[in-house]
Amino acid sequence: MSMQLRWLSGQPDYALIWQAMQDYTNTRQADSPDEIWFLEHPAVYTLGQAGKAEHILNPKAIPIVKTDRGGQVTYHGPGQLIAYCLIDLRRQGLYVREYVTKLEAAIIQTLAHFGLEGLRKDDAPGVYVRGAAVLNTHYGPDELVKIAALGVKIRNGRSYHGLSLNVDMDLRPFDGINPCGYAGLGTTDMRSCGQILSLDQVGQVLSFQLKNQFSSTTETAYE
């Protein structure tokens, strides 16, 4: 089964893309291709389905959208690479935990391509780097600092939402929340770890790694 990679230009509104993901998931057929959408969003906080408002500390002028993905609160904004994964897990023979592990693996392998060590953290999905990898920082050398977040939704065995990888962004909005519901959790990006890259450069590697994880032939569209 083929996989369609879509590269969405500009900074599309979060709510519009969320609706488009639901529409595709609700109307796809047994032979519909899996799709991965790569993009960046304008500044927005998103609160997961069971998210607690108290984890939003100081949103200032950044809008808040309550969404249907798993997890707590996170921030999306310019310089962050989003990959929304619309995958038929039943067709892939995957359980949710296996699916999450594959998303994390694709991120870890992408970071490794650029010389960074990505790490998992027990009971806290996402990908982290050690504080020692972050330049000019107060983090302890072995402290785990978040560089990528996951948030997924499964409907009728099919996934939507996906992952975000911090590439080169203004990290200050993360100070307005408890990232992913963890007070004091540090957040960083690839630039802060010494890797100055464009979203396109990172996206090309991430798309390759995701394709490998889901073992599909691919078609690419730029929109």
N, C-alpha and C positions, 0 to 999 in steps of 0.2 A: 504494500500500500504506500502511495506517495505521501510526502509531507510538503505543505505549502509554507514557505517562509515569506512573510510580508514585512516590508520596511516602510513604516508610516512616516511621512515627512512632517516637518513643523513640530508643534507641541499640542497635540489634540487634547481636548477637554476630557478629564477623567470620566465624567458621567456618560458622555457620548460613547466612549470606548467600552465602558462597562456594559452599557445597553447592547452594543454591537456583539460583545462576547456572549451575552445571554441569548440574543437572537440566533446566533450561529449554533449554540449548544442546543437550543430548543427545537431547531428545525433541521439539524443535520440528520442524515440517513445512515444506514449501516455501512454504505460504501463511500461516505463523505470523507475526504482527506483530513488528516490531522493538520492543524495550522499552528504556527508560532508567529506572533506579532511583535516586532521590535520597534520601540519608540521611546520618546521621553515626554513627560508631562510638565505643564506649568505647575507652580507651587501649589500643593494640596496636602492636607492631612486626611488619611483614610482610617476609619475605625471599623474593625472587624465585627462580625455578626454578634459575637459575645463580648465585644469590647466595652471597657468601662471608661466613662467620661472623665473620671478622676485622673486618668493617665494623660490627659491633655492639660498641660500646666499653664501655658501662655501662648495661645495661637496667634496673637496679634491680628494682623489683617489676612492671614492665610485661611482660606476656606476649609471647612471640615465636611467630609462626606461619609455617612454611615453606609457601609457596603455589606455584601453577603459573603465575603471570603472569611476564612478562619483567621485566628490571631487577634491581636489587640490593635494598637495604633502605630502607624508608621508615617513617614513623610516621603512624598515624591516631589521632585523638582528638576529643573534644568541641570544637565550634567550627570544625570543618573540614567543608566540603561535599564529599560524595562523589557522583559520577555514574557508576554502572555501566552500560555501554553494551552491550546485547545486539543486535548489528547483523549482518544477513546481508550480508557484504561482496560476495559474488558477485552477489546481487540488485541491490546498489547499484552494481556495476561498479567496485569499488574494490580497489586493491592496498593492502598494509599501510602503506606509507609515505604514501600519499594519505590513508588513514584517520587516521593519527597527525597529519598536517598539519591535517586538519579539526578534530580534538579541540583542538589547540593554537589554531587560529583562533577557535573558540568561546570559549575562555578569554580570549584577547586582546581579543576584542570585548566580552566581559562586563566585563573590567577597564576598558576604554575608556568604557563606559557610566557608570562611577563615577569617571571622571577620572584613571585610572591607565594608564600606558603599560606594556603587557606586551611582552616580548621573547623571541625564540627564541635558543637557543645551539647552535652547531654541535656535533654529535656528543654532545649531552646533552639528550635529549627532556625536555619540560616547558616551563614559562613562568616568566620571570624579570622582576624590576624592577631598575632601577638603584639603587645605594646611596643616591643623592641623594633618592630618593622615600621612604626609610625614615627616620622621625623619631627623634631622640635615639639615634643609633647611631654605631658606630665604622667603618662601612663607607665605603670610598672612594666618591666621587660616581659614578664609572663602573663600579664593581664590580657584577657581576651577582649578584643575590640571589634565591633560588628562592621562588616563591609558589604554584606549582602543579606537581604531579607526575603522570606518566602511567605506567600499567602495564597492558599488554594481553595477552590470550591469544586465539589464533585456532585454532579447531577445526572442521575440515570447512568452511572458508570463513566461519565465523561467529565473531564476537568476544564476549568477556566480559571482566570487570574493566573498567577505564576510567580515570577521572581523579579527583584530589583537589585542591581549591582551599582554601587557608588563609584563613579569613574573620576569626575572632576567637577565638584559641585560646592556650593556654599553650604557648609555643614551646620551653620548656626541655627537653622530651624529645628534641628534635632534637639536643641536645648529646650525647646518649648513643649516637649513631650517626654514621657517615659518610654523610650523606644521599645516597641513590642511588649510593653507592659512591665519592663524591668527598670526600676528607679536606679539612676546612676550608671546605666549601661553606656559605655563609650561607643561612639560611631565615627568611622573614618571613611576615606575614599582612596582610590589608587594613587591619585596625585600626592596625597599626604604621605604615601608610602614610597615616594620617589619615582613613580611611573606616570609621566605626562603623556597622555594618550587621548585620542578622539573617541567618541562613542562608536564611530564607524569601525575603527581599528579593533576595539574590544568586541564589538558586535559580530564581526566576521569570525573571530575565534570562538565566541560563545555559541554562535549558530552551528559551527562545525561540531563542537562538543555536544550540543543538544541532539543534533542529527545522529551522532554516534550512539548516544544513550538510548535513543528510540529506534535505531536501526532501520531507518526508512530512506528511500530515494527521495530527493528533494526537488522542488521547483521554487524559484525565487521571483517575487514581484516587488517592485518599488512603487509606492503610491503617495 
